[in-house]
Amino acid sequence: MNNSHSINLVSGQTLGGRYQILTQLGQGGFGRTFLAEDLYLPGHPKCVVKQLQPMANDPDTLQVARRLFDTEAQILHQLGKHPQIPQLFAYFEESQDFYLVQEYIEGENLAEELASHKTIAEENVIYLLSEILEILSFVHQQKVIHRDVNPYNIIRRKDDRKLFLIDFGAVKQITTQMVYSPRTNYTIAIGTPGYLPSEQAIGSPKFSSDVYAVGIIGIQSLTGRSPQDIPINSQTGEMNWQSLIRVSPGLTQVLNTMVRYDFRQRYPSAIEALEAIEKLKTSSSKTIAIPYKTSKLSRQDKPINIKGWLVKGVLSLGVIGIGAGVFVGINYFLASNNAIALYQQGNTFYNLRSYDRALQAYEKALKIRPELPEAWIGKGN
């Protein structure tokens, strides 16, 4: 950190005269996350302390940071009124660092749960999606986009097995904006690769961007495959997950609508997606997902299994949560080793009439896969 006044927290140290640090949970480019205990309350209950560190401490930057921090903390406080979103207990500034104190949810994240199951039955996936979308509907009703929905940010509480949605991208937005001078203009994309739709990758998230991420979780649950291992049609950018497993037509239609490449063709928000899922719950059809063996995938539908796609981002943000990622969207895709992702990014820029950036993406894709005909066509356009 460039902030020379920043506090280097250690176990046993107390913040705000109240929160005693127990252990560090994560660390990233903008700060750290700690498990702490509240010395003011009986029994010293555990809580999560997030330390957000600006990389500059000039008066202008700190003034902007304080304003952003105060605004977003109020949003987190409002969101915490939902019973399945961690409450915000306190927020404060100390030695030019900013702190959030939130409810500690003891349990395992959904990524661990998915890793322990090869596949999940269709009926159970419907109920999983319903619970996630119910929480997310409340978030969208508050006019907030989560911006980083992924299995690492969904916790199943140990006591009652309820799901909790954590690590809102609003906090990540604070940290990215606090890093730079207020006069600097950057296009920042917040999210986790694999769950990040194209419009969000160029810094323009929508409510339907969250819907896309939930849809990916549903497909991952059904197929037992990570997002980077799901076949993509290189001509349309759409996922061909149906080649991996057979499910009911109703759920297939809902999931396909959730993960459409064009955000305008998805459900506008979690509210509409939840309505569609609820209709499936009341349907008389209760088809169980079964493995479906198909013939060899066509060339255009073969999954591109590049390990680089698993990287959580150029700037890992452990302070927000283990597994979360924040990165500059354009630079991420141009540095990616995934030719299909680059080709899709080129299409997005082309549709936005950003032809120079589109050409960059197509050329990068061709360097990785010179035989990719779609990229040659895009470059020619």
N, C-alpha and C positions, 0 to 999 in steps of 0.2 A: 504494500500500500504506500502511496505517496503522502498520505496524511500522517505527518510526524507526531500529531497529538493523539493518535488512535491508541486505544487501550488494548494491550495484549492479555486477554483474559486467561486465567488459569483456574484449576479446580480449587474450591474453597474461597475464591474471591466473591465479594458481594457487590451487586449493582443496585444503584438507587437506594442503598441502605436496607434492601429488602430481599433481593433475589440472589441466593447463593448458588454459584456454579458447581455442578456435580461432575459433568463430563461433557466433552465436545461430541456432537453428533455428526457434524459435517462442516466442510470448508470449501469456499469457492473464490471466484475472482473479486467479489465485492464484500465478503465478510464471512461470518461463521454462525453456526447454529449450536446451541447448548441445551442440555438438560439441566434444569435448576430446581430449587425448592423455594417455596415462599415462606420466609421466616416469620411473616406477620400473622399467618393463619394457623389455627390448631392442627397439629399433626404434620405441619410443613409439607403440604401437598406439592407434587411435582408439577412443573410447567416447562414450556419451551421458550427460550430466549433467543431471538434472532438479532444479531449485531450487523447493521448495515453501515458500511464504511465508504464515504466519498473518497475518491482518489485525489481530490483537490480541496484545499481548505481556505481558498480566497473568499472574501465576503460575498461576492456575487453568487458564486456556486453554492455556498452554504445557505444563502437566503432562498434561492430556488429550491434547494433540497428540503428546507424546513417547510416550505409551502406545500410541496408535493407530498412529503411525509405526513403532514397533518391531514391533508385531504384524503389520502389513501387509507390512513389509519381509521378515519371516520367510516369509510366504506367497509373496511374489514370488521369494524365494530357492528355495523348494521347487518352484515352477512352472518356474523356469529350468533344472531338471534335464531337461526335455524338450528334445530336440535342435532343435525348431523354435519354441522360445520363448526370447527373449533372456535371457542369464544376468544375475543381479544380482551385480555385482562388489563393491560396497560401499555403505554408507549411514551418514550421520553428520550431526551438527548443528554449525553454525558461525554465530556471531552471531545466534542465535535463528531462523535459517532451517534448513530440513531438505533434505538432498540424497540423491538416489539416483544411483548410477553403474551403468549397464547396458551390455551388449554392443551395439556398433554394427553394424547390419545394412545393408550397402550393397546397394542395389537400387531398384526402383520399386514403389510401392504398387499394389494391385489396382485402385484407382480410375483410375489412369493407364492401366493395361492394358485395362480395360473401355472407356475412352474411345477407345482406338485401334482397337477392333473394333465394327462395327455390331451384330453378333450373334455368338454362339459356338455351335458345333455341339453337339447334345445329348450325344453321347458324351464330348466334352471337358468339358462342364458337369458331367456325372456324376463324372468324375475330379477336377474342381475341388472339388466339394462333399465328395467323399470325403476329400481331403487336409485341408480345413478342419475337417471333423467329427472326423477322427482326432486332430488337435491338441486340439480342444475337448473331446473325450471324456476326455482326460487331465486337463484342467482341471476338468471336472465330477467326475471320480473323486476329486479332491482336495477336493471339497465347496466349490468356488469357482465363482461366477458371473462371467463376464467383464464383462458389463453394457455393453459398447460395441463389439460386433462390427459392423464396417462396412468397406467396401473401403479406406478410408484407414488402417485399423489392421491390414491384411494386406500384408506386404511379400514380394515375390519376390526372393530373394537373387540377386545378379548372377552369382556364381561357379557355382552348381549349379542355379539356377532353382527351388529349393525355397521353399515358402511359410513365412512366419513370422507368428505372431500376436503383436501388440504392444499396448501401452497399455491395461493392465487397469484396469477401473473401480474396483478396490480402491484404487488410488492416488487416483483422483478422489474417492472417499469420504473419504479422509483429508483432502484439501484442503477439501472442503465443510464437514466437521465442525470443522476447525481455524479456519475463518473466524469462527464464532459462539461466543458464550459457552457453556460447558458446560451452563448452565441454560436455554438457548434451545432450543426444540423446533421443527424445521422438517421438512417432508416434502420430501425431495430426490429428484429424478429424474435419473439419470445415463444418458446415451446420446446418440445422434445421430438427429435427425428423419428419418423415412423407414424407419429400421431399428428403431424403438422401438415395441414393442407396448403396448397400452392399460394393462395391469397395471403395467408398468414406469414408465409416464408418471405414475402416482400414487405412485411410490416403493415398489412392492412387486414387485421382480424375481424371477423364477423361473429354474430351469435352462432351461425351455422358452422363456424370453424370448430367450436366446442362439440357440436353435434357430430361432425366428422370424426373427431377423436373418440367419442363414445362408440360410434359405429365400428371403428377399428378394433376397439376392445372386445366388442361382440363377436366379430369375425375371428379374432385371436382366440377367444374362448371356445368357439365351435370347432375350429380347425386344429388347435394346438400349435399353431405356427406364429412366429414373431412377424411383425409387419413387413420386415425386409424380405421375408421368405414367401410372401403372398404374391402370386402371379399378377402382373400388370400388362394390360394391352397397350403396347407402345404406340399404337395409332390413336387411341382415344384417351389414354391415361386412366381408364377405369380398371378397377380390380376384378380379376376373374377368380374369385375365391370359391365360386360354386363348383369349379373343377376339382376341388379338394374334398368336398363333403356335400351330402344331400340333406337339405332341410325343407320345411314346409314352404310352399309358395308365398304365404303371407309374410313370414319372417324374412325370406329372401328379398321380397320387394321392399320391406322396411329398411333393411340393412343397406341395400343398394341405393336407396334414396338418401340415407344418412351419409354415405361415403362418395357421393358423386363428385367427380373432379371439378365441375363448375359449381361454385357455391350457390348460384342462383337456382340450381335444380335440386338442392337439398331442402330438408325441412328448415324453415326460417330460424327456428329456435328450438330449445329443448322442450318447450311447451307443446308444439305440434308433434314432435317426435314421440313424446310421452303419450299423447293421445293415440297415436298409431300403435304403440306397444300395448297400451291398455286394451285395445280392441282384440289383440292377439290373445291376451290373458283370458278374455271372456269367450273366446272362440271354442267351439266344441272340438276342434282339431288340436291334438296334443302329440304331434309327431316327435319322436325322439331322434336326435341326430345320430346317424350311423355312418361309418367310414364308407366312402364311395370311391371305388377304383375306376379310373378312367384310362382311356388310351393316352399315349404320350401327348404332352402339351404341344401346341403349335409353337413355332419359333417365336412369334410375337407375344405369346403368353407365358414364356418361361420366366420364372422368378430370377431377378438379378440379385444374387446373394453376395453382397460386398460388405466385408466386415466394417468398413469405414462408416456405413450407414448406422452402425450401432453407437458411434461416438456421440455422446450426449450434447456436444456443442463445442465450439471453439473456446468459449468461456464457460466453464462448469460452475454452476451456482449452488454450491453445497449449502450456503446459508439459507437457501429457500427450502431445500429438501434433498435427500439423497436420491439421485437419479434424475433430477431436474436439469434442464439445460437452457442456456440463453446465449444467443449468438447473433452476429450481423447476418441477416438472411441472405443477401446477395452474395457476399463473400463465402458463406457456407456452401451454397450450391455450386459456385464456380470452383471451389476447392474440393468438392465431393468426388469420389471415385465411382459414382453411380451414373452411368450413361443415360439410363432411362429418366432418372430424376432431373438430370441436366436438360434432356430433351423436353421434358414437361415444363421445366422452368423457362426454357426458350419460348415455348408456346404461350405461356402466361405473359411474358414480356412483349411478345409479338401482338397479342390481343390488346395490350395496354398501349400499343404504338411506341413502345420503347425499343426501337429496332437495333440500336447499338448493343444493348444488353442482351437482346434475343440472339444476335449474331455471336456474341461471346459465349453464350451457353451452348449453342449448336456446335461451335468450333471445339469447345472443350469436350463435348460428348463424342465428337468424331475422333479426337485424339485417343480416347479410351476405347471406343469401338468403331473403327473406320468402316466397318461393314454395315453400320446402322443406316438403312435407307431413309428413314423418316427424318433424321438430322440433316442429311444431304438435301432433302426436299425443303425443309425449313430454312436452311441456309440459302437455297436458291431463291426463296420467296423474299 
